[in-house]
Amino acid sequence: YDILGVPRGASQEQIQRAYRKLAAQYHPDKVAHLGSEFREMAHQKMVAIQQAYNELTA
Protein backbone atom coordinates (compact mmCIF):
# COMPACT_ATOMS: atom_id res chain seq x y z
CA TYR A 1 0.00 0.00 0.00
CA ASP A 2 2.82 2.37 0.90
CA ILE A 3 4.65 1.89 -2.40
CA LEU A 4 1.55 2.74 -4.41
CA GLY A 5 0.54 5.46 -1.98
CA VAL A 6 -2.95 4.11 -1.39
CA PRO A 7 -4.69 3.55 1.96
CA ARG A 8 -5.23 0.07 3.33
CA GLY A 9 -8.57 -1.18 2.08
CA ALA A 10 -8.27 0.83 -1.14
CA SER A 11 -10.55 -0.25 -3.96
CA GLN A 12 -9.22 -2.02 -7.03
CA GLU A 13 -9.91 1.16 -8.99
CA GLN A 14 -7.81 3.25 -6.59
CA ILE A 15 -4.97 0.73 -6.76
CA GLN A 16 -5.09 0.64 -10.54
CA ARG A 17 -5.15 4.44 -10.79
CA ALA A 18 -2.16 4.77 -8.47
CA TYR A 19 -0.27 2.06 -10.38
CA ARG A 20 -0.86 3.73 -13.73
CA LYS A 21 0.23 7.13 -12.42
CA LEU A 22 3.47 5.76 -10.97
CA ALA A 23 4.15 3.50 -13.96
CA ALA A 24 3.85 6.48 -16.29
CA GLN A 25 6.35 8.36 -14.16
CA TYR A 26 8.98 5.60 -13.79
CA HIS A 27 8.50 3.59 -17.00
CA PRO A 28 11.82 2.91 -18.81
CA ASP A 29 10.60 4.71 -21.93
CA LYS A 30 10.00 7.86 -19.86
CA VAL A 31 13.50 7.92 -18.32
CA ALA A 32 15.57 6.62 -21.25
CA HIS A 33 17.03 10.07 -21.94
CA LEU A 34 18.27 10.54 -18.37
CA GLY A 35 21.59 9.46 -16.88
CA SER A 36 22.33 5.82 -16.14
CA GLU A 37 22.20 6.37 -12.37
CA PHE A 38 18.67 7.76 -12.55
CA ARG A 39 17.60 5.06 -15.03
CA GLU A 40 18.75 2.37 -12.57
CA MET A 41 16.88 4.04 -9.70
CA ALA A 42 13.76 4.28 -11.88
CA HIS A 43 14.12 0.61 -12.84
CA GLN A 44 14.29 -0.44 -9.18
CA LYS A 45 11.29 1.74 -8.36
CA MET A 46 9.33 0.28 -11.30
CA VAL A 47 10.06 -3.27 -10.11
CA ALA A 48 8.78 -2.38 -6.63
CA ILE A 49 5.68 -0.73 -8.10
CA GLN A 50 4.95 -3.80 -10.24
CA GLN A 51 5.41 -6.19 -7.31
CA ALA A 52 3.14 -4.10 -5.07
CA TYR A 53 0.47 -3.94 -7.78
CA ASN A 54 0.67 -7.70 -8.35
CA GLU A 55 0.30 -8.42 -4.62
CA LEU A 56 -2.64 -6.08 -4.16
CA THR A 57 -4.54 -7.30 -7.21
CA ALA A 58 -3.90 -11.04 -6.77
RODO-601733 format. One record per atom (N, C-alpha, C, CB): residue in one letter; chain; atom name; y negated, x negated, z. Coordinates in steps of 0.001 Angstrom, whole numbers, plus 500000, padded with zeros to 6 digits. Glycine has a CB too. Layout:
N
("a"; "A"; "CA"; (Y; X; Z))
...
This chain:
58
("y"; "A"; "N"; (501198; 499176; 500000))
("y"; "A"; "CA"; (500000; 500000; 500000))
("y"; "A"; "C"; (498737; 499132; 500000))
("y"; "A"; "CB"; (500002; 500938; 501213))
("d"; "A"; "N"; (498797; 498060; 500801))
("d"; "A"; "CA"; (497626; 497183; 500899))
("d"; "A"; "C"; (497301; 496513; 499570))
("d"; "A"; "CB"; (497854; 496123; 501963))
("i"; "A"; "N"; (498324; 496059; 498871))
("i"; "A"; "CA"; (498106; 495349; 497602))
("i"; "A"; "C"; (497423; 496258; 496590))
("i"; "A"; "CB"; (499441; 494829; 497030))
("l"; "A"; "N"; (497854; 497505; 496541))
("l"; "A"; "CA"; (497258; 498446; 495593))
("l"; "A"; "C"; (495986; 499091; 496138))
("l"; "A"; "CB"; (498263; 499524; 495233))
("g"; "A"; "N"; (495749; 498902; 497430))
("g"; "A"; "CA"; (494537; 499458; 498024))
("g"; "A"; "C"; (494565; 500967; 498172))
("g"; "A"; "CB"; (493359; 499072; 497206))
("v"; "A"; "N"; (495754; 501504; 498421))
("v"; "A"; "CA"; (495888; 502946; 498614))
("v"; "A"; "C"; (496348; 503214; 500048))
("v"; "A"; "CB"; (496890; 503562; 497583))
("p"; "A"; "N"; (496014; 504375; 500596))
("p"; "A"; "CA"; (496446; 504691; 501961))
("p"; "A"; "C"; (497933; 505028; 502001))
("p"; "A"; "CB"; (495626; 505860; 502526))
("r"; "A"; "N"; (498531; 504813; 503158))
("r"; "A"; "CA"; (499931; 505234; 503328))
("r"; "A"; "C"; (499999; 506736; 503078))
("r"; "A"; "CB"; (500481; 504871; 504768))
("g"; "A"; "N"; (501050; 507159; 502409))
("g"; "A"; "CA"; (501176; 508566; 502079))
("g"; "A"; "C"; (500400; 508970; 500835))
("g"; "A"; "CB"; (500724; 509389; 503229))
("a"; "A"; "N"; (499918; 507979; 500087))
("a"; "A"; "CA"; (499172; 508268; 498856))
("a"; "A"; "C"; (500081; 508982; 497862))
("a"; "A"; "CB"; (498601; 506961; 498232))
("s"; "A"; "N"; (499485; 509831; 497057))
("s"; "A"; "CA"; (500250; 510552; 496041))
("s"; "A"; "C"; (500631; 509601; 494907))
("s"; "A"; "CB"; (499440; 511754; 495492))
("q"; "A"; "N"; (501607; 510021; 494123))
("q"; "A"; "CA"; (502018; 509222; 492966))
("q"; "A"; "C"; (500841; 509007; 492019))
("q"; "A"; "CB"; (503183; 509905; 492221))
("e"; "A"; "N"; (500006; 510019; 491892))
("e"; "A"; "CA"; (498839; 509912; 491014))
("e"; "A"; "C"; (497865; 508846; 491525))
("e"; "A"; "CB"; (498125; 511272; 490903))
("q"; "A"; "N"; (497631; 508821; 492829))
("q"; "A"; "CA"; (496746; 507810; 493410))
("q"; "A"; "C"; (497313; 506408; 493214))
("q"; "A"; "CB"; (496526; 508084; 494903))
("i"; "A"; "N"; (498608; 506269; 493411))
("i"; "A"; "CA"; (499271; 504975; 493245))
("i"; "A"; "C"; (499158; 504525; 491797))
("i"; "A"; "CB"; (500757; 505052; 493675))
("q"; "A"; "N"; (499424; 505429; 490878))
("q"; "A"; "CA"; (499358; 505093; 489460))
("q"; "A"; "C"; (497937; 504720; 489041))
("q"; "A"; "CB"; (499862; 506260; 488616))
("r"; "A"; "N"; (496961; 505453; 489528))
("r"; "A"; "CA"; (495560; 505155; 489206))
("r"; "A"; "C"; (495156; 503770; 489716))
("r"; "A"; "CB"; (494634; 506226; 489809))
("a"; "A"; "N"; (495555; 503458; 490945))
("a"; "A"; "CA"; (495232; 502156; 491532))
("a"; "A"; "C"; (495926; 501037; 490758))
("a"; "A"; "CB"; (495643; 502113; 493021))
("y"; "A"; "N"; (497192; 501267; 490387))
("y"; "A"; "CA"; (497936; 500268; 489618))
("y"; "A"; "C"; (497252; 499992; 488281))
("y"; "A"; "CB"; (499383; 500735; 489388))
("r"; "A"; "N"; (496896; 501037; 487581))
("r"; "A"; "CA"; (496268; 500862; 486267))
("r"; "A"; "C"; (494936; 500126; 486364))
("r"; "A"; "CB"; (496058; 502216; 485602))
("k"; "A"; "N"; (494163; 500432; 487387))
("k"; "A"; "CA"; (492875; 499768; 487579))
("k"; "A"; "C"; (493070; 498270; 487827))
("k"; "A"; "CB"; (492109; 500408; 488753))
("l"; "A"; "N"; (494001; 497935; 488717))
("l"; "A"; "CA"; (494243; 496526; 489027))
("l"; "A"; "C"; (494901; 495799; 487857))
("l"; "A"; "CB"; (495116; 496404; 490274))
("a"; "A"; "N"; (495829; 496470; 487182))
("a"; "A"; "CA"; (496500; 495852; 486042))
("a"; "A"; "C"; (495500; 495536; 484939))
("a"; "A"; "CB"; (497607; 496768; 485506))
("a"; "A"; "N"; (494549; 496403; 484733))
("a"; "A"; "CA"; (493524; 496155; 483714))
("a"; "A"; "C"; (492676; 494948; 484085))
("a"; "A"; "CB"; (492631; 497392; 483532))
("q"; "A"; "N"; (492468; 494754; 485366))
("q"; "A"; "CA"; (491636; 493645; 485838))
("q"; "A"; "C"; (492362; 492303; 485769))
("q"; "A"; "CB"; (491184; 493907; 487262))
("y"; "A"; "N"; (493657; 492282; 486093))
("y"; "A"; "CA"; (494397; 491022; 486207))
("y"; "A"; "C"; (495381; 490772; 485075))
("y"; "A"; "CB"; (495133; 490995; 487498))
("h"; "A"; "N"; (495458; 491655; 484109))
("h"; "A"; "CA"; (496409; 491497; 483004))
("h"; "A"; "C"; (496166; 490176; 482277))
("h"; "A"; "CB"; (496297; 492681; 482015))
("p"; "A"; "N"; (497244; 489480; 481878))
("p"; "A"; "CA"; (497091; 488181; 481193))
("p"; "A"; "C"; (496173; 488221; 479974))
("p"; "A"; "CB"; (498439; 487680; 480765))
("d"; "A"; "N"; (496170; 489306; 479241))
("d"; "A"; "CA"; (495291; 489401; 478072))
("d"; "A"; "C"; (493818; 489418; 478473))
("d"; "A"; "CB"; (495623; 490653; 477264))
("k"; "A"; "N"; (493529; 489907; 479671))
("k"; "A"; "CA"; (492143; 489996; 480141))
("k"; "A"; "C"; (491615; 488666; 480666))
("k"; "A"; "CB"; (492033; 491044; 481225))
("v"; "A"; "N"; (492517; 487768; 481079))
("v"; "A"; "CA"; (492084; 486501; 481680))
("v"; "A"; "C"; (492449; 485290; 480824))
("v"; "A"; "CB"; (492698; 486349; 483059))
("a"; "A"; "N"; (492920; 485525; 479614))
("a"; "A"; "CA"; (493382; 484434; 478752))
("a"; "A"; "C"; (492285; 483423; 478440))
("a"; "A"; "CB"; (493929; 484996; 477462))
("h"; "A"; "N"; (491039; 483856; 478413))
("h"; "A"; "CA"; (489931; 482972; 478056))
("h"; "A"; "C"; (489423; 482151; 479240))
("h"; "A"; "CB"; (488794; 483784; 477482))
("l"; "A"; "N"; (489928; 482424; 480436))
("l"; "A"; "CA"; (489461; 481730; 481634))
("l"; "A"; "C"; (490275; 480461; 481877))
("l"; "A"; "CB"; (489545; 482657; 482857))
("g"; "A"; "N"; (489860; 479665; 482817))
("g"; "A"; "CA"; (490537; 478407; 483124))
("g"; "A"; "C"; (491956; 478618; 483616))
("g"; "A"; "CB"; (489755; 477639; 484156))
("s"; "A"; "N"; (492764; 477575; 483508))
("s"; "A"; "CA"; (494178; 477674; 483862))
("s"; "A"; "C"; (494377; 478005; 485340))
("s"; "A"; "CB"; (494891; 476374; 483526))
("e"; "A"; "N"; (493501; 477513; 486202))
("e"; "A"; "CA"; (493630; 477802; 487631))
("e"; "A"; "C"; (493449; 479297; 487897))
("e"; "A"; "CB"; (492600; 476988; 488442))
("f"; "A"; "N"; (492464; 479901; 487267))
("f"; "A"; "CA"; (492241; 481333; 487455))
("f"; "A"; "C"; (493349; 482144; 486788))
("f"; "A"; "CB"; (490870; 481743; 486892))
("r"; "A"; "N"; (493832; 481691; 485644))
("r"; "A"; "CA"; (494935; 482400; 484970))
("r"; "A"; "C"; (496170; 482424; 485863))
("r"; "A"; "CB"; (495273; 481731; 483610))
("e"; "A"; "N"; (496464; 481309; 486535))
("e"; "A"; "CA"; (497626; 481246; 487426))
("e"; "A"; "C"; (497444; 482192; 488617))
("e"; "A"; "CB"; (497849; 479798; 487922))
("m"; "A"; "N"; (496245; 482220; 489185))
("m"; "A"; "CA"; (495964; 483123; 490295))
("m"; "A"; "C"; (496118; 484578; 489839))
("m"; "A"; "CB"; (494541; 482874; 490854))
("a"; "A"; "N"; (495611; 484883; 488659))
("a"; "A"; "CA"; (495715; 486240; 488122))
("a"; "A"; "C"; (497176; 486608; 487864))
("a"; "A"; "CB"; (494895; 486371; 486824))
("h"; "A"; "N"; (497967; 485638; 487400))
("h"; "A"; "CA"; (499392; 485884; 487161))
("h"; "A"; "C"; (500092; 486231; 488475))
("h"; "A"; "CB"; (500060; 484648; 486503))
("q"; "A"; "N"; (499828; 485453; 489515))
("q"; "A"; "CA"; (500443; 485713; 490816))
("q"; "A"; "C"; (500022; 487079; 491354))
("q"; "A"; "CB"; (500066; 484610; 491818))
("k"; "A"; "N"; (498768; 487413; 491183))
("k"; "A"; "CA"; (498261; 488710; 491635))
("k"; "A"; "C"; (498934; 489838; 490843))
("k"; "A"; "CB"; (496714; 488779; 491479))
("m"; "A"; "N"; (499095; 489652; 489545))
("m"; "A"; "CA"; (499718; 490673; 488699))
("m"; "A"; "C"; (501179; 490889; 489100))
("m"; "A"; "CB"; (499628; 490271; 487213))
("v"; "A"; "N"; (501886; 489816; 489433))
("v"; "A"; "CA"; (503274; 489936; 489888))
("v"; "A"; "C"; (503326; 490759; 491176))
("v"; "A"; "CB"; (503906; 488532; 490111))
("a"; "A"; "N"; (502421; 490475; 492114))
("a"; "A"; "CA"; (502376; 491218; 493375))
("a"; "A"; "C"; (502042; 492688; 493131))
("a"; "A"; "CB"; (501345; 490593; 494328))
("i"; "A"; "N"; (501118; 492948; 492234))
("i"; "A"; "CA"; (500732; 494322; 491896))
("i"; "A"; "C"; (501925; 495072; 491310))
("i"; "A"; "CB"; (499547; 494331; 490897))
("q"; "A"; "N"; (502639; 494430; 490399))
("q"; "A"; "CA"; (503801; 495052; 489759))
("q"; "A"; "C"; (504896; 495344; 490778))
("q"; "A"; "CB"; (504347; 494148; 488645))
("q"; "A"; "N"; (505158; 494387; 491674))
("q"; "A"; "CA"; (506187; 494593; 492694))
("q"; "A"; "C"; (505811; 495740; 493628))
("q"; "A"; "CB"; (506406; 493307; 493502))
("a"; "A"; "N"; (504559; 495778; 494043))
("a"; "A"; "CA"; (504102; 496858; 494926))
("a"; "A"; "C"; (504247; 498207; 494229))
("a"; "A"; "CB"; (502631; 496631; 495353))
("y"; "A"; "N"; (503841; 498276; 492981))
("y"; "A"; "CA"; (503944; 499528; 492224))
("y"; "A"; "C"; (505407; 499961; 492105))
("y"; "A"; "CB"; (503316; 499366; 490818))
("n"; "A"; "N"; (506284; 499008; 491787))
("n"; "A"; "CA"; (507705; 499333; 491650))
("n"; "A"; "C"; (508287; 499859; 492959))
("n"; "A"; "CB"; (508487; 498102; 491190))
("e"; "A"; "N"; (507912; 499250; 494079))
("e"; "A"; "CA"; (508415; 499705; 495379))
("e"; "A"; "C"; (507918; 501106; 495722))
("e"; "A"; "CB"; (507999; 498728; 496475))
("l"; "A"; "N"; (506659; 501355; 495451))
("l"; "A"; "CA"; (506076; 502639; 495842))
("l"; "A"; "C"; (506467; 503787; 494915))
("l"; "A"; "CB"; (504578; 502521; 495883))
("t"; "A"; "N"; (506933; 503474; 493731))
("t"; "A"; "CA"; (507304; 504537; 492793))
("t"; "A"; "C"; (508810; 504664; 492620))
("t"; "A"; "CB"; (506663; 504286; 491448))
("a"; "A"; "N"; (509570; 503863; 493353))
("a"; "A"; "CA"; (511038; 503904; 493226))
("a"; "A"; "C"; (511620; 505117; 493914))
("a"; "A"; "CB"; (511662; 502640; 493807))
